[in-house]
Amino acid sequence: MKLRRPIFILLVVLCTSSLVHWYTSTSVRALSPDCSQPASNIPPDKWETCRLEYEKEADLLGSANATNREELTSLQKQLTSLSQRIKALGNQIDSLSKDITNREVDIGVQEKLLSARIRDYYIKSHYFSPLLIFFSSKTATDLSRELSLRNAVMTNDKNAILSLSQKVTQLTSDKTTVQKNKDSLTALAKKVDDRATFLQGEVKKTESYLAALSAKQQELIALKAGGFSTSVGDVPPADDPASRPDYNPGFSPAFAAFSFGAPHRKGMSQYGAFGRAKLGQSVEDILHAYYGGGIEIKKDYSNETIVLGRYNSQGKLICDQGSVDLETYAKRIYEMPGSWGDSGGMEALKAQAVAARSYGLAAVKGSGCICMTEACQVYKPANKGGKWDEAVNVTRGWVLMANGQPFSAWYASTAGGYTFSYTGNGYSTPGLWDTTGGRGAWTDGAYEKLAGSPWFYKAWYRVRSGDVCGGRNHPWLTSSDMADILNAWKVLFQGGGDAGRIFPPDNCGGGNPYSISELQTIGGFTGVSGVSQVIYGDNGSTISVSLVTNKGEVKITGEEFKKAFNLRAPGNIGIKSSLFNLVKK
């Protein structure tokens, strides 16, 4: 039988299992004493050294573990194949057994027939003799035929019995061989299964260690990010009174999550550009601030054609809405209020015109056309006029370029005082605190705040259509609402329940949500009485939030809290930005 491949794989498993065990047992010892301790205890002058150690350790383990996972998958496939072969051999043995039984029955029948014929022959031979047959036969032909017939019948019976006996012998031999092969494969399968089980355990231990190592990396990154807490200070009012910190929901304590800006927080902040213009920055200053000093502002780009399109119901971009020249296209973009030009924001309008041209050109060159809605940028079939047309005319031919191609110049209303980096054409924009003095000037010196953006600091409870769902006419939550979100967080990140059932309890998110009491039984949080601390990072995101609960103070990473909040908060209440604050009143 073909047993070489399973045996070879078994030998490979023995080697790789030992390798995984060696990596797992020696990896912790590979870290230096400084880096083996909790990240919070590592001296600041060792942060970068330890981060690199963690990275190297994770790379080594990750590579080895990836190989082991592949080997484990191969083993599991081999086990499936062996099981199928063992089953097939079992079926073959059953078939051979049935065949042997049938042949043995046939032999018995033939033996009975032969015995009867022999008995009959001897009885007749007692009364008759060849001479009698000779004299009773009419002719010599009859005599010969009678003798030949008797001999032929006996010979055929003997041959049939011999043939059946030989077949039974061969079948029995085949059955023995197949049974031996089955036993051999079964033993091999057990060894492979034992090794696979061992390897699976080693892989799991290695992955657990990698997860712990990753957690230490993230903790160290947070420390390096320079986590800080600060008072929000005076912020511009949101465009909805219920979304403001001074709103009275009619109960206490009351909690709300306030987002700084909204996704995607990349490229130019429109309100930030307005604030910069108010403080005297030029269009070039504004563009270089958001898109970086390495971006080229080409001022004589040709008046190319912009092809217009639309997205169909399947989400496919269809280029069938005609075309216009680049400058006409720019005059028909409705993305920034022209009135800003009369309020000190003319340079912001110019920057927007350049960004709109650049974005449109990059989209057409990449996809063949550009849609006319917010999914791309808002285009209407008529010139906007006023200060906007003036800004377009003044910047005629101005396009942002990176590596010789129009740059996809992203922009959005409000970034919350921090804009993220992004990459296009092999060029990356800077990530920056969009303030008059870096992180230290956030939030008071944020350009968006100076421009009065209503989205700079807002608690969200409506979707764009205005729907509130569940009758929620404000974003404020009770102590038990907050406890329910913490119970959801526990299921999502610490286990103990079905994460697939974490939806708003009022069915605003669909699905099959846990009831508040069911989730409370799992998580154990019954009330939140305060927000003890919110920590922000130099990377423009909330690092952690600390809440005072019936189970003591609980510290949660910003990312985990945001996910749990957005999945479980009632109605359409949600956190729109990774940079957010929690307020209790």
Backbone torsions as a table, in degrees:
resi	resn	phi	psi	omega
1	MET	NA	158.6	-177.6
2	LYS	-87.6	88.4	-177.4
3	LEU	-109.7	2.2	-174.3
4	ARG	-64.9	-44.9	-176.9
5	ARG	-62.7	-48.3	176.9
6	PRO	-57.8	-39.2	-179.8
7	ILE	-66.2	-41.0	178.0
8	PHE	-60.8	-44.6	-179.9
9	ILE	-63.5	-37.7	178.1
10	LEU	-60.9	-41.4	177.8
11	LEU	-64.2	-39.5	178.0
12	VAL	-62.2	-42.1	179.8
13	VAL	-61.7	-42.0	178.7
14	LEU	-57.8	-42.4	-179.1
15	CYS	-69.1	-47.6	-176.7
16	THR	-68.2	-33.7	177.5
17	SER	-62.2	-42.0	178.1
18	SER	-64.2	-38.6	180.0
19	LEU	-63.5	-45.4	178.8
20	VAL	-60.8	-44.5	-179.3
21	HIS	-61.4	-40.0	179.1
22	TRP	-64.0	-45.2	179.8
23	TYR	-62.0	-44.4	-176.3
24	THR	-66.0	-41.1	-175.1
25	SER	-77.8	-21.1	-177.3
26	THR	-104.3	-13.6	-172.3
27	SER	-63.7	-41.6	-178.7
28	VAL	-64.2	-38.4	-179.6
29	ARG	-68.3	-18.0	-178.0
30	ALA	-73.8	-19.8	-179.5
31	LEU	-78.4	144.9	177.6
32	SER	-69.2	158.7	-179.5
33	PRO	-54.2	-41.6	-179.8
34	ASP	-60.8	-38.9	-173.6
35	CYS	-88.6	-8.8	179.6
36	SER	-81.2	-16.4	-178.6
37	GLN	-85.5	168.2	177.0
38	PRO	-54.0	144.2	-175.6
39	ALA	-57.5	-34.5	-177.9
40	SER	-66.8	-17.7	-179.7
41	ASN	-96.6	-3.8	-177.7
42	ILE	-75.0	130.9	178.8
43	PRO	-60.3	142.9	-179.1
44	PRO	-53.7	-34.5	-178.3
45	ASP	-73.3	-6.6	178.6
46	LYS	-107.1	-1.3	-175.8
47	TRP	-55.8	-52.1	-176.7
48	GLU	-66.5	-40.5	178.1
49	THR	-59.4	-46.4	-178.7
50	CYS	-69.0	-37.8	178.3
51	ARG	-58.8	-42.7	179.1
52	LEU	-67.4	-37.0	176.7
53	GLU	-62.9	-46.1	178.7
54	TYR	-60.0	-43.1	-178.1
55	GLU	-62.8	-45.0	179.6
56	LYS	-64.6	-44.6	179.8
57	GLU	-61.0	-43.8	-179.9
58	ALA	-64.9	-39.1	178.8
59	ASP	-63.0	-45.9	-179.6
60	LEU	-62.8	-50.0	-179.5
61	LEU	-65.5	-41.6	-178.3
62	GLY	-61.1	-42.4	179.5
63	SER	-64.4	-47.4	179.6
64	ALA	-63.7	-41.2	-177.3
65	ASN	-69.5	-32.9	177.1
66	ALA	-63.0	-42.0	177.3
67	THR	-62.5	-42.1	-179.3
68	ASN	-67.0	-37.0	177.0
69	ARG	-64.3	-39.3	177.5
70	GLU	-63.9	-42.4	179.3
71	GLU	-64.3	-39.4	178.6
72	LEU	-63.4	-42.2	177.6
73	THR	-61.1	-42.9	178.2
74	SER	-62.0	-42.0	178.0
75	LEU	-61.9	-43.7	-179.1
76	GLN	-63.5	-37.2	175.9
77	LYS	-66.1	-40.8	179.2
78	GLN	-63.4	-39.4	177.5
79	LEU	-61.9	-41.8	177.8
80	THR	-61.1	-43.7	178.9
81	SER	-63.6	-43.9	178.7
82	LEU	-61.8	-42.0	179.6
83	SER	-61.9	-40.9	179.2
84	GLN	-65.5	-40.5	179.7
85	ARG	-68.0	-39.8	177.9
86	ILE	-62.8	-41.8	178.5
87	LYS	-63.3	-41.4	179.8
88	ALA	-64.3	-40.7	178.0
89	LEU	-65.4	-37.9	176.5
90	GLY	-61.4	-42.8	177.2
91	ASN	-63.5	-38.8	179.4
92	GLN	-65.0	-40.3	178.2
93	ILE	-63.0	-43.6	178.4
94	ASP	-60.4	-42.1	-179.7
95	SER	-65.0	-42.9	178.4
96	LEU	-63.6	-40.0	179.4
97	SER	-61.4	-43.6	178.7
98	LYS	-64.1	-40.6	-179.6
99	ASP	-64.5	-42.4	178.6
100	ILE	-61.6	-44.7	179.6
101	THR	-59.6	-45.5	-179.8
102	ASN	-63.2	-41.9	179.8
103	ARG	-64.9	-40.4	179.4
104	GLU	-64.1	-36.6	175.7
105	VAL	-63.6	-43.4	179.1
106	ASP	-61.8	-40.7	178.5
107	ILE	-61.6	-42.4	179.5
108	GLY	-60.1	-42.6	179.4
109	VAL	-63.9	-46.2	-179.4
110	GLN	-63.1	-39.4	179.6
111	GLU	-64.6	-39.1	177.6
112	LYS	-64.2	-43.0	179.0
113	LEU	-62.8	-43.6	-179.2
114	LEU	-65.2	-41.1	179.3
115	SER	-61.5	-42.2	180.0
116	ALA	-63.3	-41.3	-179.1
117	ARG	-68.0	-40.3	179.3
118	ILE	-64.5	-42.5	179.1
119	ARG	-61.8	-45.4	-179.9
120	ASP	-63.3	-37.3	-178.7
121	TYR	-64.6	-45.9	-177.9
122	TYR	-69.8	-35.2	176.9
123	ILE	-62.3	-46.8	-178.4
124	LYS	-67.8	-34.9	-178.7
125	SER	-68.0	-20.8	178.4
126	HIS	-72.1	-33.0	-177.9
127	TYR	-97.5	-24.3	-176.0
128	PHE	-120.4	159.5	178.4
129	SER	-135.0	162.7	176.9
130	PRO	-56.7	-32.0	179.2
131	LEU	-65.7	-37.8	179.0
132	LEU	-63.4	-43.9	178.7
133	ILE	-62.4	-35.7	-177.4
134	PHE	-65.6	-45.8	-176.9
135	PHE	-76.9	-24.3	-179.3
136	SER	-83.6	-16.1	-179.9
137	SER	-78.3	135.3	-178.7
138	LYS	-69.6	-36.3	-177.5
139	THR	-137.8	167.0	176.5
140	ALA	-64.5	-29.4	179.7
141	THR	-65.7	-41.9	179.0
142	ASP	-63.3	-40.8	179.9
143	LEU	-61.3	-47.4	-179.0
144	SER	-63.6	-41.1	-178.7
145	ARG	-63.9	-42.1	-177.7
146	GLU	-63.6	-46.5	-179.6
147	LEU	-65.8	-41.7	-179.4
148	SER	-65.1	-39.1	-178.6
149	LEU	-64.0	-44.6	180.0
150	ARG	-62.2	-44.4	-179.9
151	ASN	-65.8	-39.5	-178.5
152	ALA	-65.0	-41.0	-179.7
153	VAL	-63.1	-45.1	-179.3
154	MET	-66.5	-39.0	179.2
155	THR	-65.4	-43.1	178.9
156	ASN	-61.6	-42.5	179.3
157	ASP	-62.7	-43.6	179.4
158	LYS	-62.7	-43.0	-179.6
159	ASN	-65.0	-38.7	179.5
160	ALA	-63.3	-43.4	179.4
161	ILE	-64.8	-41.1	179.8
162	LEU	-63.6	-43.3	-179.7
163	SER	-63.7	-44.7	179.8
164	LEU	-64.5	-39.1	179.3
165	SER	-63.5	-40.6	178.2
166	GLN	-64.3	-41.0	178.9
167	LYS	-64.4	-42.2	178.6
168	VAL	-62.7	-41.5	178.4
169	THR	-61.3	-44.2	-179.8
170	GLN	-66.2	-43.1	179.4
171	LEU	-62.6	-41.1	178.7
172	THR	-63.5	-39.5	177.5
173	SER	-64.8	-43.4	178.4
174	ASP	-61.5	-42.4	-179.2
175	LYS	-62.1	-41.3	179.0
176	THR	-63.7	-41.8	179.7
177	THR	-64.5	-46.4	-179.4
178	VAL	-63.2	-39.8	179.7
179	GLN	-63.6	-40.3	177.8
180	LYS	-63.4	-42.1	178.9
181	ASN	-64.2	-40.4	178.6
182	LYS	-63.3	-44.9	179.1
183	ASP	-61.6	-39.1	179.7
184	SER	-65.5	-45.2	179.0
185	LEU	-65.2	-38.4	179.3
186	THR	-63.2	-42.6	178.3
187	ALA	-64.2	-41.9	179.3
188	LEU	-64.9	-42.1	179.7
189	ALA	-60.7	-38.9	178.8
190	LYS	-64.0	-41.9	178.9
191	LYS	-64.6	-43.4	178.7
192	VAL	-63.6	-41.2	179.6
193	ASP	-64.2	-41.5	177.9
194	ASP	-60.8	-43.9	-179.4
195	ARG	-69.7	-36.6	178.4
196	ALA	-64.8	-40.6	177.9
197	THR	-63.0	-43.2	177.7
198	PHE	-62.0	-46.4	-178.8
199	LEU	-63.3	-39.0	178.7
200	GLN	-61.1	-41.0	177.8
201	GLY	-64.9	-40.9	179.4
202	GLU	-65.8	-41.1	178.6
203	VAL	-62.6	-42.1	179.7
204	LYS	-62.5	-42.9	178.9
205	LYS	-63.8	-40.3	179.6
206	THR	-65.0	-41.4	-180.0
207	GLU	-66.7	-35.4	176.1
208	SER	-64.0	-41.7	178.5
209	TYR	-64.8	-41.1	178.2
210	LEU	-62.7	-38.9	178.7
211	ALA	-63.4	-42.3	178.2
212	ALA	-64.9	-39.0	178.7
213	LEU	-64.8	-40.8	178.1
214	SER	-63.1	-39.6	178.6
215	ALA	-62.4	-40.1	177.8
216	LYS	-65.6	-37.7	176.8
217	GLN	-60.6	-47.8	-177.8
218	GLN	-64.3	-37.8	178.7
219	GLU	-64.7	-40.5	179.6
220	LEU	-68.6	-38.4	177.0
221	ILE	-61.3	-40.7	178.6
222	ALA	-63.4	-40.2	177.8
223	LEU	-64.0	-41.6	179.3
224	LYS	-68.3	-27.6	-179.3
225	ALA	-69.9	-10.0	176.1
226	GLY	72.6	55.3	-179.5
227	GLY	-53.2	139.8	-179.1
228	PHE	-148.9	157.2	174.1
229	SER	-119.3	150.3	-177.6
230	THR	-156.4	155.5	173.2
231	SER	-77.4	145.2	-178.8
232	VAL	-67.4	-32.9	-179.1
233	GLY	77.9	-165.6	179.1
234	ASP	-79.5	122.4	180.0
235	VAL	-119.5	155.9	179.3
236	PRO	-65.6	148.1	-178.6
237	PRO	-67.6	142.8	175.2
238	ALA	-69.6	166.5	-177.5
239	ASP	-80.3	2.1	179.0
240	ASP	-133.4	119.6	-177.6
241	PRO	-53.1	-36.0	-178.9
242	ALA	-68.0	-20.2	-177.6
243	SER	-90.7	8.3	-177.3
244	ARG	-101.3	154.4	-179.1
245	PRO	-62.6	-25.6	-176.2
246	ASP	-88.3	5.9	-179.4
247	TYR	-70.7	140.9	178.4
248	ASN	-104.5	107.7	-178.1
249	PRO	-78.8	-9.6	178.5
250	GLY	93.3	8.5	176.1
251	PHE	-148.1	162.8	-179.1
252	SER	-151.5	140.6	-0.9
253	PRO	-72.2	152.4	178.5
254	ALA	-126.6	139.9	-176.8
255	PHE	-125.4	145.7	175.2
256	ALA	-147.5	147.3	176.7
257	ALA	-102.7	119.8	-178.5
258	PHE	-104.8	123.7	178.9
259	SER	-90.7	137.6	170.8
260	PHE	-91.7	108.7	-178.2
261	GLY	71.8	-169.1	-179.3
262	ALA	-149.3	159.7	-179.5
263	PRO	-54.2	149.8	9.6
264	HIS	-99.9	-6.5	176.3
265	ARG	59.4	36.4	178.7
266	LYS	-126.3	147.5	179.4
267	GLY	77.7	-147.4	-175.0
268	MET	-81.5	130.2	169.6
269	SER	-83.5	122.5	-177.6
270	GLN	-66.6	-44.0	176.7
271	TYR	-69.0	-32.6	175.9
272	GLY	-63.9	-41.2	177.5
273	ALA	-63.8	-38.4	178.1
274	PHE	-62.6	-44.9	178.7
275	GLY	-63.4	-40.8	178.4
276	ARG	-64.3	-42.5	179.5
277	ALA	-62.2	-39.7	179.1
278	LYS	-61.2	-29.7	-179.7
279	LEU	-92.0	9.9	172.2
280	GLY	96.0	8.2	179.0
281	GLN	-75.8	146.2	-179.7
282	SER	-84.8	170.5	177.8
283	VAL	-59.1	-40.6	177.8
284	GLU	-63.9	-41.9	178.0
285	ASP	-58.5	-45.8	-177.1
286	ILE	-64.4	-47.0	-178.5
287	LEU	-63.3	-42.9	179.6
288	HIS	-70.0	-29.9	178.2
289	ALA	-63.0	-45.3	-174.7
290	TYR	-88.4	-32.9	-176.6
291	TYR	-105.5	-1.4	173.4
292	GLY	94.9	155.7	-178.9
293	GLY	-69.1	-17.9	-178.7
294	GLY	-86.2	-3.8	179.8
295	ILE	-76.8	141.0	177.2
296	GLU	-94.0	132.0	173.4
297	ILE	-101.6	95.5	179.1
298	LYS	-79.5	129.7	-172.2
299	LYS	-110.8	11.2	179.7
300	ASP	-138.8	39.5	-179.2
301	TYR	-69.5	140.6	-177.2
302	SER	-68.9	155.7	-176.7
303	ASN	-81.8	73.6	-175.4
304	GLU	-73.3	172.8	179.7
305	THR	-90.2	135.7	174.8
306	ILE	-107.2	118.1	178.8
307	VAL	-88.4	131.0	-177.1
308	LEU	-98.3	148.4	-179.0
309	GLY	-146.8	-170.5	-178.9
310	ARG	-152.4	159.5	174.4
311	TYR	-97.7	129.3	177.8
312	ASN	-81.9	-176.4	-175.2
313	SER	-66.0	-18.7	177.7
314	GLN	-91.7	3.2	179.6
315	GLY	81.8	14.6	179.2
316	LYS	-93.2	136.5	179.9
317	LEU	-78.3	121.3	179.9
318	ILE	-110.6	123.2	-176.0
319	CYS	-93.8	74.3	-175.7
320	ASP	-135.6	25.9	-176.4
321	GLN	-109.9	22.2	177.4
322	GLY	85.6	-166.0	-178.9
323	SER	-154.7	158.6	176.5
324	VAL	-143.5	163.9	175.9
325	ASP	-75.9	161.2	-172.8
326	LEU	-56.8	-45.1	-176.2
327	GLU	-70.1	-38.1	175.3
328	THR	-64.3	-41.9	178.1
329	TYR	-56.6	-46.6	-178.1
330	ALA	-61.0	-37.3	-178.5
331	LYS	-71.1	-13.8	-177.7
332	ARG	-107.2	16.9	176.2
333	ILE	-90.1	127.7	-177.6
334	TYR	-113.8	74.9	-175.8
335	GLU	-124.0	-10.3	-179.1
336	MET	-145.6	136.1	-178.6
337	PRO	-61.1	126.0	176.8
338	GLY	-63.8	-24.5	-179.2
339	SER	-62.9	-20.7	178.2
340	TRP	-60.7	-26.6	179.7
341	GLY	-64.0	-24.2	178.5
342	ASP	-93.7	1.1	-177.3
343	SER	-122.7	30.2	178.5
344	GLY	86.3	10.4	-175.4
345	GLY	-110.2	23.9	-177.7
346	MET	-60.7	-39.1	-179.8
347	GLU	-67.0	-29.9	176.0
348	ALA	-68.1	-40.2	177.0
349	LEU	-61.5	-40.8	178.5
350	LYS	-63.5	-44.6	179.1
351	ALA	-61.4	-38.1	178.4
352	GLN	-65.9	-39.3	179.0
353	ALA	-61.8	-43.2	179.2
354	VAL	-65.4	-43.5	179.7
355	ALA	-63.2	-40.8	-179.3
356	ALA	-64.4	-44.5	177.2
357	ARG	-58.9	-49.5	-176.1
358	SER	-61.7	-44.7	-179.1
359	TYR	-63.3	-44.6	-179.8
360	GLY	-62.1	-45.9	179.7
361	LEU	-62.4	-45.2	-179.4
362	ALA	-62.3	-38.7	-179.9
363	ALA	-65.7	-45.0	-178.7
364	VAL	-65.8	-41.4	179.6
365	LYS	-68.4	-26.8	-179.5
366	GLY	-88.5	-36.0	-173.6
367	SER	-121.7	-5.2	179.6
368	GLY	95.3	-23.2	178.3
369	CYS	-163.6	178.3	179.5
370	ILE	-136.2	139.3	179.4
371	CYS	-75.3	172.4	-170.8
372	MET	-114.9	14.5	-178.1
373	THR	-115.2	-174.7	177.9
374	GLU	-60.7	-19.8	177.8
375	ALA	-61.9	-24.4	174.8
376	CYS	-120.4	-89.9	167.2
377	GLN	-152.8	147.3	-169.5
378	VAL	-71.9	120.1	178.2
379	TYR	-122.0	134.9	175.9
380	LYS	-124.3	152.9	-173.7
381	PRO	-78.4	32.1	177.3
382	ALA	-152.3	144.3	178.4
383	ASN	-60.5	141.1	-179.5
384	LYS	-71.8	-35.9	176.7
385	GLY	80.8	-174.1	176.0
386	GLY	59.9	-143.3	-177.1
387	LYS	-63.3	-27.9	179.0
388	TRP	-65.2	-47.6	177.3
389	ASP	-58.9	-38.3	179.4
390	GLU	-62.6	-42.5	179.3
391	ALA	-64.9	-38.5	178.4
392	VAL	-65.9	-43.4	-179.3
393	ASN	-63.7	-42.6	-178.1
394	VAL	-64.6	-32.0	-177.3
395	THR	-104.4	23.0	-178.2
396	ARG	-51.1	128.6	178.2
397	GLY	82.2	-0.6	-179.8
398	TRP	-81.6	123.8	-179.9
399	VAL	-141.2	138.3	175.6
400	LEU	-78.6	132.7	-176.3
401	MET	-126.1	143.4	174.3
402	ALA	-138.7	122.5	-178.8
403	ASN	53.6	40.3	173.3
404	GLY	82.9	3.6	-178.5
405	GLN	-128.4	150.6	176.3
406	PRO	-55.6	134.2	-176.9
407	PHE	-91.1	135.9	178.2
408	SER	-73.7	94.1	-173.2
409	ALA	-84.0	95.1	178.4
410	TRP	-71.0	153.5	174.8
411	TYR	-159.5	160.7	177.8
412	ALA	-159.0	166.6	-175.2
413	SER	-57.0	-56.2	-169.2
414	THR	-147.3	132.9	-179.6
415	ALA	-106.9	-0.8	178.5
416	GLY	78.7	15.5	178.5
417	GLY	97.1	-2.5	176.5
418	TYR	-143.0	130.1	177.0
419	THR	-111.1	136.7	179.9
420	PHE	-82.6	155.2	173.8
421	SER	-77.2	149.8	170.2
422	TYR	-148.4	166.6	-172.7
423	THR	-124.0	139.4	175.0
424	GLY	-152.2	140.7	-178.6
425	ASN	55.3	29.5	-179.8
426	GLY	77.3	11.0	-178.9
427	TYR	-119.6	139.2	-179.1
428	SER	-114.1	133.9	175.6
429	THR	-78.8	161.9	179.7
430	PRO	-80.3	153.4	166.0
431	GLY	-95.3	129.8	-173.9
432	LEU	-149.9	151.4	168.0
433	TRP	-77.3	116.3	-174.0
434	ASP	-85.7	67.6	-175.7
435	THR	-135.8	175.0	179.2
436	THR	-75.7	-12.8	-176.5
437	GLY	-151.0	41.7	178.2
438	GLY	68.2	-156.6	-177.5
439	ARG	-61.0	-34.4	-177.3
440	GLY	-64.3	-19.7	-179.3
441	ALA	-97.2	5.9	177.8
442	TRP	-90.6	126.7	15.9
443	THR	-104.1	-16.9	-172.1
444	ASP	-58.7	-34.3	-177.0
445	GLY	-98.5	14.3	179.1
446	ALA	-68.1	131.9	-178.8
447	TYR	-61.7	-34.2	178.8
448	GLU	-65.6	-37.3	177.4
449	LYS	-66.1	-43.1	179.2
450	LEU	-62.3	-28.9	179.3
451	ALA	-86.4	-7.4	177.7
452	GLY	78.2	34.7	-179.7
453	SER	-64.1	126.6	178.4
454	PRO	-74.1	-9.2	179.6
455	TRP	-103.4	3.1	-178.0
456	PHE	-62.3	-40.7	-176.5
457	TYR	-146.1	100.9	-171.2
458	LYS	-146.2	140.6	172.5
459	ALA	-95.8	122.6	-171.6
460	TRP	-98.5	135.4	175.3
461	TYR	-143.4	1.4	176.7
462	ARG	-119.9	149.6	169.5
463	VAL	-87.0	177.0	-174.1
464	ARG	-60.8	-29.8	179.7
465	SER	-73.1	-11.6	-177.6
466	GLY	96.7	-4.5	-179.1
467	ASP	-64.8	136.8	178.7
468	VAL	-107.5	-26.1	177.5
469	CYS	60.7	133.6	176.4
470	GLY	70.4	12.3	178.8
471	GLY	74.9	12.8	179.3
472	ARG	-76.9	112.0	-178.9
473	ASN	-104.9	18.3	174.6
474	HIS	-162.2	165.6	-176.6
475	PRO	-95.8	10.6	-173.3
476	TRP	-86.3	141.3	-175.3
477	LEU	-118.9	150.2	177.6
478	THR	-83.5	173.9	176.7
479	SER	-59.1	-42.0	-179.5
480	SER	-71.4	-32.8	174.9
481	ASP	-59.9	-45.2	-179.6
482	MET	-66.1	-39.0	177.8
483	ALA	-62.6	-38.5	178.8
484	ASP	-62.3	-39.4	177.7
485	ILE	-65.7	-38.2	177.4
486	LEU	-66.5	-36.7	176.4
487	ASN	-64.7	-37.1	175.7
488	ALA	-64.7	-41.9	177.9
489	TRP	-59.0	-41.7	-179.0
490	LYS	-61.7	-43.7	179.3
491	VAL	-66.1	-42.9	-177.1
492	LEU	-65.6	-39.4	-170.0
493	PHE	-117.4	-10.3	178.8
494	GLN	-124.7	-2.0	176.7
495	GLY	81.4	-171.4	179.3
496	GLY	99.8	-5.5	-179.4
497	GLY	-156.5	-171.7	-178.8
498	ASP	-97.4	106.9	-179.4
499	ALA	-61.7	-23.6	179.4
500	GLY	-70.5	-6.1	178.9
501	ARG	-107.6	13.8	178.2
502	ILE	-87.4	95.0	175.4
503	PHE	-137.2	165.5	176.7
504	PRO	-55.0	137.6	-176.6
505	PRO	-68.3	-15.6	-179.1
506	ASP	-93.1	15.0	178.2
507	ASN	65.6	16.1	177.2
508	CYS	-72.6	-15.7	179.5
509	GLY	-107.2	5.1	-178.8
510	GLY	73.8	-156.2	177.7
511	GLY	69.7	-161.0	179.4
512	ASN	-123.1	74.0	-171.3
513	PRO	-70.2	149.9	169.3
514	TYR	-63.1	146.5	168.8
515	SER	-73.7	163.3	-179.8
516	ILE	-60.2	-40.5	-178.7
517	SER	-69.3	-38.2	178.0
518	GLU	-61.6	-45.2	-177.9
519	LEU	-69.0	-34.0	178.8
520	GLN	-65.5	-36.6	178.0
521	THR	-62.4	-35.5	-179.5
522	ILE	-77.6	-49.2	-172.3
523	GLY	-86.4	-32.3	178.0
524	GLY	84.2	-1.8	177.5
525	PHE	-85.4	128.4	-179.4
526	THR	-116.1	-17.7	-179.3
527	GLY	-164.6	150.4	174.3
528	VAL	-121.6	129.3	-176.4
529	SER	-110.4	-10.4	-179.1
530	GLY	-172.0	166.6	173.2
531	VAL	-113.0	110.7	-174.7
532	SER	-84.7	-29.7	-178.3
533	GLN	-166.9	143.6	171.0
534	VAL	-126.5	124.7	-177.3
535	ILE	-109.6	129.6	178.2
536	TYR	-106.4	156.5	-179.1
537	GLY	-114.2	160.1	176.7
538	ASP	-63.7	-14.1	179.9
539	ASN	-86.7	8.0	176.0
540	GLY	79.3	22.5	178.6
541	SER	-132.3	158.2	175.1
542	THR	-76.7	122.4	-178.4
543	ILE	-78.2	-46.8	-176.7
544	SER	-157.1	158.7	173.0
545	VAL	-129.2	143.6	178.6
546	SER	-122.3	126.5	-176.3
547	LEU	-119.5	145.4	175.8
548	VAL	-93.8	120.4	-174.1
549	THR	-129.2	177.3	175.9
550	ASN	-65.5	-14.7	179.0
551	LYS	-105.9	16.1	-178.3
552	GLY	96.9	-171.4	-179.8
553	GLU	-76.5	135.5	180.0
554	VAL	-122.9	126.4	178.7
555	LYS	-108.4	127.5	-175.9
556	ILE	-129.4	142.9	176.3
557	THR	-65.4	151.7	-179.6
558	GLY	-60.1	-40.7	-178.4
559	GLU	-64.3	-43.8	-179.7
560	GLU	-67.0	-42.5	-179.4
561	PHE	-63.6	-43.0	-179.6
562	LYS	-60.2	-43.2	-179.9
563	LYS	-64.9	-48.0	-179.9
564	ALA	-62.3	-41.5	-179.4
565	PHE	-61.8	-48.6	-176.0
566	ASN	-69.9	-26.3	178.3
567	LEU	-81.6	-30.8	-170.1
568	ARG	-113.3	-23.9	-177.3
569	ALA	-55.7	141.2	-176.3
570	PRO	-67.9	160.4	177.5
571	GLY	60.2	-142.0	177.6
572	ASN	-104.9	22.0	178.1
573	ILE	-66.2	132.3	-177.9
574	GLY	-159.8	161.8	174.4
575	ILE	-100.3	122.2	-174.5
576	LYS	-92.2	-16.3	-172.5
577	SER	-131.7	150.9	175.3
578	SER	-73.3	-10.0	175.5
579	LEU	-105.5	106.0	-174.3
580	PHE	-145.0	164.9	179.3
581	ASN	-129.1	150.5	173.6
582	LEU	-109.4	132.7	-177.8
583	VAL	-120.7	136.3	173.1
584	LYS	-121.1	134.1	178.2
585	LYS	-139.4	NA	NA
